[in-house]
Amino acid sequence: MWNPGTGQGLRQLAELGLALVLSTVIGLERAFQQKSAGLRTHALVGLGAALFMEVSQHGFDNVLGLSHVDLDPSRVAAQVVSGIGFIGGGLIFVRRDIVRGLTTAATVWLTAAVGMACGGGLWLLAAAVTAAYLLIVRGYPLLTRGIPAISTVEETDLRLSYLPRRGVLPRVLERCTAAGFLVVNVRIDRTERDAGGEAGPATGNTMVDLSIEGTGDVYRLMAELAELDGVVSLSGPETEGTD
């Protein structure tokens, strides 16, 4: 089984390990952004693509020496490029004429390319592309934030708990609109005030899930909402909760 001459040695294991590390870096960034395809998806795609490349290079060595066999090792790599499109396509959806998931789908496709580069022994290129990915997804939004024509519109989920019958929700929606955000979804639920009884119309807090999108400063908006009279708690991106 352990035979470096047939593609099962330390070099191949190192290439698979590097593919796992680099794809995990990409997956962590997506997980921090709370995207549908996160750490595990990208790690599996990168590692699987690397293994496909190893099979493409070394999996047919035992038959390539035969006179009647003619194989093209690049075919496996080409099929990976085509097949990964099915995963990316499943991450793209349309809601109210707005296309979502394109960046995540492109990231999965790029992760497969990074894995294939690692499997093909192109370690430097794989590391360079991973660094370029981080520059694009983290640096480009900062550069384009002040250019409304090309600024990225992100959807953000907020979760608020507030006291009922104080007119809090209309003021929250007004603040969101004033800050330059569009409220695309509102879901209201009642919670128990304590563990001893059911929440009633006048006793239970109200829990609201808001989906907003826009190019404004979501953290400044959250600070403003947290100061509203009647807001009990607030949570959003990269926060556990604000009391």
BADOVEX-423561 format. One record per residue: residue in three letters; x, y, z of N, C-alpha, C in turn. Coordinates in steps of 0.05 Angstrom, whole numbers. Atoms other than C-alpha are relative to their C-alpha. Last residue first. Layout:
BEGIN
<atom 'ala'; <X; Y; Z>; <X; Y; Z>; <X; Y; Z>>
...
//
This chain:
BEGIN
<atom 'asp'; <22; -5; -20>; <-575; 873; 533>; <-2; 29; 6>>
<atom 'thr'; <-4; -26; -13>; <-535; 861; 469>; <-24; 5; 19>>
<atom 'gly'; <24; -13; -11>; <-527; 791; 442>; <7; 25; 14>>
<atom 'glu'; <15; 20; -15>; <-477; 740; 416>; <-26; 12; 11>>
<atom 'thr'; <7; -7; -28>; <-450; 785; 363>; <-15; -22; 12>>
<atom 'glu'; <-24; 0; -17>; <-412; 770; 298>; <-6; 11; 28>>
<atom 'pro'; <-25; 13; 9>; <-472; 790; 255>; <23; 4; 20>>
<atom 'gly'; <-4; -2; 29>; <-534; 809; 295>; <25; -14; -9>>
<atom 'ser'; <-23; 16; 10>; <-563; 806; 365>; <1; 3; -31>>
<atom 'leu'; <-4; -3; 28>; <-608; 853; 404>; <25; -16; -8>>
<atom 'ser'; <-25; 12; 9>; <-638; 849; 473>; <1; 2; -31>>
<atom 'val'; <-12; 16; -21>; <-691; 884; 514>; <26; -12; -8>>
<atom 'val'; <-16; 22; 11>; <-712; 940; 468>; <14; -14; 22>>
<atom 'gly'; <16; 24; 3>; <-766; 981; 503>; <15; -24; -12>>
<atom 'asp'; <15; 7; -24>; <-734; 1049; 496>; <-18; -24; -6>>
<atom 'leu'; <29; -6; 1>; <-688; 1050; 436>; <-14; -10; 26>>
<atom 'glu'; <6; -22; -18>; <-614; 1049; 453>; <-30; 7; 1>>
<atom 'ala'; <-3; 9; -28>; <-602; 980; 424>; <-7; 22; 20>>
<atom 'leu'; <23; 17; -8>; <-631; 1003; 358>; <1; -8; 29>>
<atom 'glu'; <23; -17; -3>; <-580; 1059; 352>; <-24; -16; 9>>
<atom 'ala'; <-4; -17; -23>; <-521; 1013; 366>; <-24; 18; 5>>
<atom 'met'; <5; 17; -23>; <-549; 962; 316>; <4; 17; 26>>
<atom 'leu'; <29; 4; -2>; <-553; 1016; 263>; <-6; -16; 25>>
<atom 'arg'; <11; -26; -10>; <-481; 1036; 276>; <-30; -2; 4>>
<atom 'tyr'; <-7; -1; -28>; <-462; 963; 268>; <-9; 26; 13>>
<atom 'val'; <19; 16; -16>; <-500; 956; 203>; <6; 2; 30>>
<atom 'asp'; <-16; 11; -22>; <-463; 1014; 171>; <-19; -15; 18>>
<atom 'gly'; <-6; -16; -23>; <-501; 1026; 106>; <17; -15; 21>>
<atom 'thr'; <-28; -5; -2>; <-496; 988; 41>; <8; 17; 23>>
<atom 'gly'; <-9; -27; 7>; <-564; 957; 42>; <30; 2; 3>>
<atom 'glu'; <-22; -1; 20>; <-603; 895; 61>; <5; 29; -7>>
<atom 'ile'; <-3; -26; 12>; <-646; 878; 121>; <22; -2; -21>>
<atom 'ser'; <-20; 2; 22>; <-674; 813; 147>; <1; 26; -14>>
<atom 'leu'; <0; -19; 22>; <-708; 823; 214>; <21; -8; -20>>
<atom 'asp'; <-22; 6; 18>; <-726; 769; 265>; <-3; 18; -24>>
<atom 'val'; <3; -6; 28>; <-772; 795; 320>; <26; -6; -14>>
<atom 'met'; <-25; 5; 14>; <-782; 769; 391>; <-5; 4; -30>>
<atom 'thr'; <3; 7; 29>; <-837; 799; 432>; <27; -3; -13>>
<atom 'asn'; <-16; -17; 18>; <-833; 798; 508>; <-6; -9; -29>>
<atom 'gly'; <-24; 11; 14>; <-889; 764; 545>; <14; 20; -17>>
<atom 'thr'; <-22; 8; -18>; <-935; 796; 596>; <25; -9; -14>>
<atom 'ala'; <-11; -23; -14>; <-987; 838; 558>; <24; -8; 18>>
<atom 'pro'; <-2; -24; 16>; <-1009; 791; 503>; <13; 23; 14>>
<atom 'gly'; <26; -11; 8>; <-992; 730; 543>; <3; 25; -15>>
<atom 'ala'; <-1; -28; 7>; <-930; 688; 550>; <-27; 9; -9>>
<atom 'glu'; <1; -6; 29>; <-943; 623; 584>; <1; 30; -4>>
<atom 'gly'; <26; -2; 13>; <-921; 610; 655>; <3; 7; -29>>
<atom 'gly'; <23; 9; -16>; <-867; 594; 705>; <-26; 1; -15>>
<atom 'ala'; <4; 29; 5>; <-804; 597; 662>; <-25; -10; 13>>
<atom 'asp'; <-13; 16; -19>; <-806; 673; 657>; <-7; -29; -5>>
<atom 'arg'; <-15; -19; -17>; <-823; 726; 606>; <15; -16; 21>>
<atom 'glu'; <8; 0; -28>; <-840; 673; 555>; <16; 20; 16>>
<atom 'thr'; <-17; 15; -18>; <-829; 690; 482>; <-11; 1; 29>>
<atom 'arg'; <2; -7; -29>; <-875; 714; 427>; <18; -19; 16>>
<atom 'asp'; <6; 23; -17>; <-855; 712; 354>; <-2; 9; 29>>
<atom 'ile'; <6; -7; -27>; <-852; 762; 297>; <-8; -25; 16>>
<atom 'arg'; <14; 23; -13>; <-819; 750; 230>; <-2; 6; 30>>
<atom 'val'; <5; -4; -29>; <-800; 809; 186>; <-15; -24; 10>>
<atom 'asn'; <15; 21; -13>; <-768; 803; 117>; <-3; 6; 29>>
<atom 'val'; <10; 20; 20>; <-738; 849; 64>; <-17; -22; 13>>
<atom 'val'; <9; 23; -16>; <-727; 911; 107>; <-14; -19; -19>>
<atom 'leu'; <26; 10; 8>; <-688; 958; 61>; <-7; -24; 17>>
<atom 'phe'; <4; 29; 3>; <-630; 994; 94>; <-29; -5; -9>>
<atom 'gly'; <-6; 8; 28>; <-607; 1067; 85>; <-4; -30; -5>>
<atom 'ala'; <-28; 7; 3>; <-601; 1086; 158>; <7; -10; -27>>
<atom 'ala'; <-15; -25; -1>; <-669; 1121; 156>; <30; -5; -3>>
<atom 'thr'; <3; -15; 25>; <-701; 1057; 133>; <16; 25; -1>>
<atom 'cys'; <-13; 15; 21>; <-672; 1017; 191>; <-2; 14; -27>>
<atom 'arg'; <-29; -4; -3>; <-691; 1072; 241>; <15; -16; -23>>
<atom 'glu'; <-6; -27; 8>; <-763; 1072; 216>; <30; 5; 1>>
<atom 'leu'; <2; 0; 29>; <-768; 996; 221>; <7; 28; -11>>
<atom 'val'; <-23; 16; 10>; <-743; 1000; 293>; <0; 0; -30>>
<atom 'arg'; <-24; -17; -2>; <-791; 1057; 309>; <24; -15; -10>>
<atom 'pro'; <0; -22; 20>; <-850; 1017; 281>; <25; 17; 1>>
<atom 'leu'; <-5; 10; 27>; <-828; 956; 322>; <-1; 22; -21>>
<atom 'val'; <-28; 4; 6>; <-822; 992; 388>; <5; -7; -29>>
<atom 'gly'; <-6; -11; 26>; <-892; 1020; 394>; <29; -3; -9>>
<atom 'arg'; <-16; -25; -3>; <-894; 1008; 468>; <7; 13; -27>>
<atom 'arg'; <18; -22; -5>; <-948; 954; 471>; <15; 26; 6>>
<atom 'pro'; <23; -6; 17>; <-898; 897; 477>; <-15; 25; 7>>
<atom 'leu'; <24; 0; -16>; <-829; 898; 509>; <-24; 7; -18>>
<atom 'tyr'; <9; -25; -11>; <-773; 881; 461>; <-26; -3; 15>>
<atom 'ser'; <20; 6; -20>; <-730; 824; 437>; <-8; 26; 12>>
<atom 'leu'; <6; -18; -22>; <-692; 835; 373>; <-21; -12; 18>>
<atom 'arg'; <19; 13; -18>; <-657; 789; 323>; <-4; 19; 24>>
<atom 'leu'; <0; -10; -27>; <-621; 818; 263>; <-22; -13; 16>>
<atom 'asp'; <22; 9; -18>; <-604; 783; 198>; <4; 12; 28>>
<atom 'thr'; <-8; 5; -27>; <-561; 819; 146>; <-25; -8; 17>>
<atom 'glu'; <23; 5; -17>; <-567; 819; 71>; <9; -8; 27>>
<atom 'glu'; <0; 24; -16>; <-508; 850; 34>; <-26; -2; 16>>
<atom 'val'; <24; 1; -17>; <-510; 900; -22>; <-1; -26; 14>>
<atom 'thr'; <13; 26; -3>; <-439; 909; -50>; <-24; 2; 19>>
<atom 'ser'; <-2; 10; -28>; <-419; 979; -72>; <-17; -26; 2>>
<atom 'ile'; <-11; 27; 1>; <-413; 988; -148>; <2; -12; 28>>
<atom 'ala'; <6; 13; 25>; <-455; 1050; -162>; <10; -29; 0>>
<atom 'pro'; <27; 12; 0>; <-455; 1073; -89>; <-5; -17; -25>>
<atom 'ile'; <9; -4; 27>; <-379; 1083; -88>; <-27; -13; -3>>
<atom 'gly'; <7; -28; 5>; <-358; 1095; -16>; <-9; 5; -29>>
<atom 'arg'; <22; -8; -18>; <-361; 1021; 3>; <-8; 29; -6>>
<atom 'thr'; <24; -9; 15>; <-322; 1001; -59>; <-22; 11; 17>>
<atom 'leu'; <-7; -19; 21>; <-252; 997; -28>; <-25; 12; -14>>
<atom 'leu'; <-10; -25; -12>; <-276; 966; 37>; <6; 21; -21>>
<atom 'pro'; <22; -15; -11>; <-318; 915; -1>; <8; 26; 13>>
<atom 'tyr'; <16; -13; 20>; <-257; 897; -43>; <-24; 15; 12>>
<atom 'gly'; <-10; -26; 7>; <-212; 882; 16>; <-17; 15; -19>>
<atom 'arg'; <-3; -18; -23>; <-247; 825; 51>; <8; 28; -8>>
<atom 'val'; <25; 0; -16>; <-275; 783; -6>; <1; 18; 24>>
<atom 'ile'; <24; -8; 15>; <-221; 801; -56>; <-24; 2; 18>>
<atom 'leu'; <-2; -29; 8>; <-160; 801; -10>; <-26; 9; -14>>
<atom 'leu'; <4; -16; -25>; <-181; 735; 22>; <1; 30; -7>>
<atom 'tyr'; <29; 2; -7>; <-188; 704; -48>; <-6; 17; 25>>
<atom 'ala'; <15; -18; 17>; <-120; 731; -68>; <-29; -1; 6>>
<atom 'ala'; <-5; -28; -10>; <-88; 697; -8>; <-16; 20; -17>>
<atom 'thr'; <14; -2; -26>; <-122; 631; -28>; <4; 28; 12>>
<atom 'val'; <29; -3; 6>; <-99; 641; -100>; <-16; 3; 26>>
<atom 'ala'; <3; -27; 11>; <-26; 651; -77>; <-30; 6; -6>>
<atom 'ala'; <-2; -19; -22>; <-28; 589; -33>; <-5; 28; -10>>
<atom 'ala'; <23; 4; -18>; <-54; 546; -91>; <0; 20; 23>>
<atom 'leu'; <24; -12; 12>; <-4; 576; -139>; <-24; -3; 17>>
<atom 'leu'; <-3; -29; -1>; <54; 561; -92>; <-24; 14; -12>>
<atom 'trp'; <5; -11; -27>; <31; 490; -80>; <1; 30; 0>>
<atom 'leu'; <-5; -29; 4>; <26; 469; -153>; <-6; 15; 26>>
<atom 'gly'; <-27; -8; -8>; <35; 395; -139>; <6; 29; -3>>
<atom 'gly'; <-18; 1; 23>; <-25; 372; -179>; <28; 9; 7>>
<atom 'gly'; <-3; 28; 9>; <-65; 354; -117>; <19; -2; -23>>
<atom 'cys'; <-16; 14; -20>; <-51; 424; -89>; <4; -29; -9>>
<atom 'ala'; <-28; -9; 2>; <-74; 455; -154>; <18; -13; 20>>
<atom 'met'; <-12; 12; 23>; <-136; 412; -154>; <29; 9; -4>>
<atom 'gly'; <-5; 28; -6>; <-153; 433; -84>; <13; -14; -23>>
<atom 'val'; <-22; 0; -19>; <-145; 507; -102>; <7; -29; 7>>
<atom 'ala'; <-25; -5; 15>; <-189; 496; -163>; <24; 0; 18>>
<atom 'ala'; <-7; 24; 15>; <-242; 463; -120>; <25; 4; -16>>
<atom 'thr'; <-12; 20; -19>; <-239; 521; -72>; <7; -26; -14>>
<atom 'leu'; <-28; -7; -3>; <-250; 569; -132>; <14; -20; 20>>
<atom 'trp'; <-14; 6; 25>; <-315; 533; -151>; <30; 6; 3>>
<atom 'val'; <-2; 29; 1>; <-338; 535; -78>; <15; -9; -25>>
<atom 'thr'; <-20; 8; -19>; <-322; 609; -76>; <4; -30; 1>>
<atom 'ala'; <-27; -5; 11>; <-359; 622; -140>; <22; -9; 19>>
<atom 'ala'; <-4; 19; 21>; <-421; 590; -110>; <27; 3; -14>>
<atom 'thr'; <-5; 26; -13>; <-413; 631; -47>; <4; -21; -21>>
<atom 'thr'; <-27; 0; -11>; <-406; 695; -88>; <7; -26; 13>>
<atom 'leu'; <-20; 1; 22>; <-466; 679; -131>; <28; -1; 11>>
<atom 'gly'; <-17; 23; -1>; <-510; 661; -71>; <21; -2; -22>>
<atom 'arg'; <-16; 4; -24>; <-568; 708; -83>; <18; -24; -3>>
<atom 'val'; <-15; 25; 0>; <-600; 736; -145>; <18; -1; 24>>
<atom 'ile'; <-27; -4; -9>; <-652; 790; -133>; <14; -27; 1>>
<atom 'asp'; <-16; -9; 22>; <-717; 787; -174>; <29; 7; 8>>
<atom 'arg'; <9; -26; 7>; <-758; 781; -110>; <19; 13; -21>>
<atom 'arg'; <22; -9; -16>; <-718; 721; -89>; <-6; 29; -6>>
<atom 'val'; <11; -26; 7>; <-672; 683; -135>; <-23; 5; 18>>
<atom 'phe'; <29; -2; 1>; <-628; 625; -115>; <-8; 28; -5>>
<atom 'ile'; <11; -24; 11>; <-556; 603; -123>; <-30; 0; 0>>
<atom 'leu'; <-3; -21; -20>; <-526; 551; -76>; <-12; 27; -10>>
<atom 'gly'; <19; 4; -22>; <-551; 491; -117>; <1; 22; 21>>
<atom 'gly'; <27; -7; 9>; <-515; 518; -178>; <-21; -3; 21>>
<atom 'gly'; <3; -29; 1>; <-449; 517; -141>; <-28; 9; -9>>
<atom 'ile'; <1; -10; -28>; <-457; 444; -123>; <-4; 30; 0>>
<atom 'phe'; <26; 9; -11>; <-476; 425; -195>; <-2; 10; 29>>
<atom 'gly'; <22; -19; 7>; <-419; 468; -222>; <-26; -8; 11>>
<atom 'ile'; <3; -18; -23>; <-369; 424; -184>; <-21; 21; -6>>
<atom 'gly'; <17; 11; -21>; <-382; 370; -236>; <-4; 20; 23>>
<atom 'ser'; <28; 1; 8>; <-356; 409; -295>; <-18; -8; 23>>
<atom 'val'; <9; -27; 6>; <-290; 429; -264>; <-29; 1; -7>>
<atom 'val'; <3; -14; -25>; <-282; 360; -234>; <-11; 28; -4>>
<atom 'gln'; <26; 8; -11>; <-295; 329; -302>; <-5; 12; 27>>
<atom 'ala'; <21; -13; 15>; <-238; 368; -332>; <-27; -7; 11>>
<atom 'ala'; <1; -28; -9>; <-191; 345; -277>; <-22; 15; -15>>
<atom 'val'; <11; 0; -27>; <-209; 272; -292>; <-2; 29; 10>>
<atom 'arg'; <29; 4; 1>; <-198; 282; -366>; <-13; 1; 27>>
<atom 'ser'; <14; -25; -5>; <-129; 311; -356>; <-30; -3; 0>>
<atom 'pro'; <3; -6; -29>; <-99; 242; -348>; <-16; 25; 6>>
<atom 'asp'; <-6; -29; -3>; <-112; 226; -422>; <-5; 7; 29>>
<atom 'leu'; <16; -16; -19>; <-108; 151; -431>; <9; 29; 1>>
<atom 'asp'; <-6; -28; 4>; <-85; 106; -488>; <-18; 17; 17>>
<atom 'val'; <15; -19; -17>; <-83; 32; -474>; <10; 28; -5>>
<atom 'his'; <27; -5; 11>; <-64; -19; -527>; <-16; 19; 16>>
<atom 'ser'; <-1; -11; 27>; <11; -18; -514>; <-27; 8; -11>>
<atom 'leu'; <10; 20; 20>; <5; -27; -439>; <-2; 13; -27>>
<atom 'gly'; <-22; 13; 14>; <49; 19; -397>; <-9; -20; -21>>
<atom 'leu'; <-11; -18; 21>; <-8; 65; -379>; <22; -13; -16>>
<atom 'val'; <9; 7; 26>; <-45; 8; -344>; <12; 17; -22>>
<atom 'asn'; <-3; 29; 5>; <-12; 5; -276>; <-9; -8; -28>>
<atom 'asp'; <-27; 7; 7>; <-1; 81; -274>; <3; -30; -8>>
<atom 'phe'; <1; 17; 23>; <-76; 94; -277>; <28; -9; -9>>
<atom 'gly'; <18; 22; -2>; <-88; 124; -209>; <0; -20; -22>>
<atom 'his'; <-13; 25; -8>; <-25; 167; -207>; <-19; -25; -1>>
<atom 'gln'; <-29; 2; 6>; <-40; 233; -241>; <11; -28; 5>>
<atom 'ser'; <-5; -6; 28>; <-116; 233; -246>; <29; -5; -8>>
<atom 'val'; <9; 23; 15>; <-123; 197; -179>; <6; 5; -30>>
<atom 'glu'; <-19; 21; -6>; <-81; 252; -147>; <-7; -25; -16>>
<atom 'met'; <-24; -6; 15>; <-123; 305; -182>; <22; -22; 5>>
<atom 'phe'; <5; 5; 29>; <-187; 273; -157>; <25; 5; -17>>
<atom 'leu'; <-1; 29; 4>; <-157; 272; -87>; <-5; -8; -29>>
<atom 'ala'; <-28; 8; -1>; <-143; 346; -91>; <3; -30; -4>>
<atom 'ala'; <-12; -7; 25>; <-215; 359; -113>; <30; -8; -1>>
<atom 'gly'; <9; 19; 21>; <-241; 319; -54>; <12; 7; -27>>
<atom 'leu'; <-14; 26; -5>; <-198; 358; -4>; <-8; -20; -22>>
<atom 'gly'; <-29; -2; 5>; <-220; 425; -32>; <14; -26; 2>>
<atom 'val'; <-4; -5; 29>; <-294; 406; -36>; <30; 1; -7>>
<atom 'leu'; <5; 24; 14>; <-293; 375; 34>; <4; 3; -30>>
<atom 'ala'; <-22; 19; -7>; <-260; 435; 66>; <-4; -26; -16>>
<atom 'his'; <-25; -8; 15>; <-307; 482; 29>; <23; -19; 6>>
<atom 'thr'; <4; 2; 29>; <-370; 446; 52>; <26; 6; -15>>
<atom 'arg'; <-1; 28; 9>; <-345; 436; 123>; <-3; -3; -30>>
<atom 'leu'; <-26; 13; -5>; <-327; 509; 136>; <0; -29; -12>>
<atom 'gly'; <-20; -10; -19>; <-386; 544; 104>; <24; -18; 2>>
<atom 'ala'; <-23; 19; 4>; <-435; 537; 47>; <23; 11; 17>>
<atom 'ser'; <11; 27; 0>; <-499; 572; 70>; <21; -21; -4>>
<atom 'lys'; <11; 8; 26>; <-462; 635; 90>; <-9; -29; 0>>
<atom 'gln'; <25; 15; -3>; <-454; 659; 161>; <-13; -6; -27>>
<atom 'gln'; <20; -16; 13>; <-400; 710; 143>; <-27; -13; 1>>
<atom 'phe'; <2; -25; -15>; <-354; 678; 194>; <-21; 18; -12>>
<atom 'ala'; <15; 6; -24>; <-370; 611; 161>; <-3; 25; 17>>
<atom 'arg'; <28; 2; 7>; <-348; 639; 93>; <-18; -6; 25>>
<atom 'glu'; <9; -27; 7>; <-282; 661; 122>; <-30; 0; -7>>
<atom 'leu'; <2; -16; -24>; <-273; 594; 156>; <-10; 28; -6>>
<atom 'gly'; <25; 8; -13>; <-288; 557; 91>; <-4; 16; 26>>
<atom 'ile'; <22; -12; 15>; <-232; 595; 55>; <-27; -6; 13>>
<atom 'val'; <-3; -29; -3>; <-182; 578; 110>; <-23; 14; -15>>
<atom 'thr'; <11; -7; -26>; <-208; 506; 110>; <2; 30; 5>>
<atom 'ser'; <29; -1; 3>; <-196; 502; 35>; <-13; 5; 26>>
<atom 'leu'; <8; -23; 15>; <-124; 522; 47>; <-30; 2; -4>>
<atom 'val'; <-6; -25; -15>; <-112; 472; 103>; <-10; 24; -15>>
<atom 'leu'; <18; -1; -22>; <-146; 413; 68>; <3; 26; 16>>
<atom 'ala'; <27; -6; 11>; <-110; 426; 3>; <-20; 3; 23>>
<atom 'leu'; <0; -28; 7>; <-44; 429; 42>; <-27; 8; -12>>
<atom 'gly'; <1; -16; -25>; <-60; 362; 74>; <0; 30; -5>>
<atom 'leu'; <27; 1; -10>; <-76; 330; 7>; <-3; 17; 26>>
<atom 'glu'; <17; -15; 19>; <-10; 355; -22>; <-29; -1; 10>>
<atom 'ala'; <-4; -28; -5>; <27; 330; 40>; <-17; 18; -18>>
<atom 'leu'; <14; -7; -25>; <-5; 262; 33>; <4; 29; 7>>
<atom 'gln'; <28; 0; 5>; <17; 259; -39>; <-16; 7; 25>>
<atom 'arg'; <6; -24; 16>; <88; 279; -22>; <-30; 2; -5>>
<atom 'leu'; <2; -24; -16>; <91; 229; 35>; <-7; 24; -16>>
<atom 'gly'; <-22; -6; -17>; <74; 169; -8>; <-3; 26; 15>>
<atom 'gln'; <10; 3; -27>; <19; 135; -47>; <23; 4; 20>>
<atom 'gly'; <17; -22; -9>; <30; 158; -118>; <-12; -3; 27>>
<atom 'thr'; <27; 2; 12>; <54; 93; -149>; <-19; 22; 10>>
<atom 'gly'; <-2; 2; 29>; <128; 105; -136>; <-26; -1; -15>>
<atom 'pro'; <-2; -27; 12>; <114; 130; -66>; <2; -1; -30>>
<atom 'asn'; <-18; 1; 22>; <90; 60; -47>; <1; 27; -14>>
<atom 'trp'; <-17; -23; -1>; <55; 49; 19>; <21; -2; -22>>
<atom 'met'; <16; -24; 0>; <0; 0; 0>; <17; 25; 0>>
//
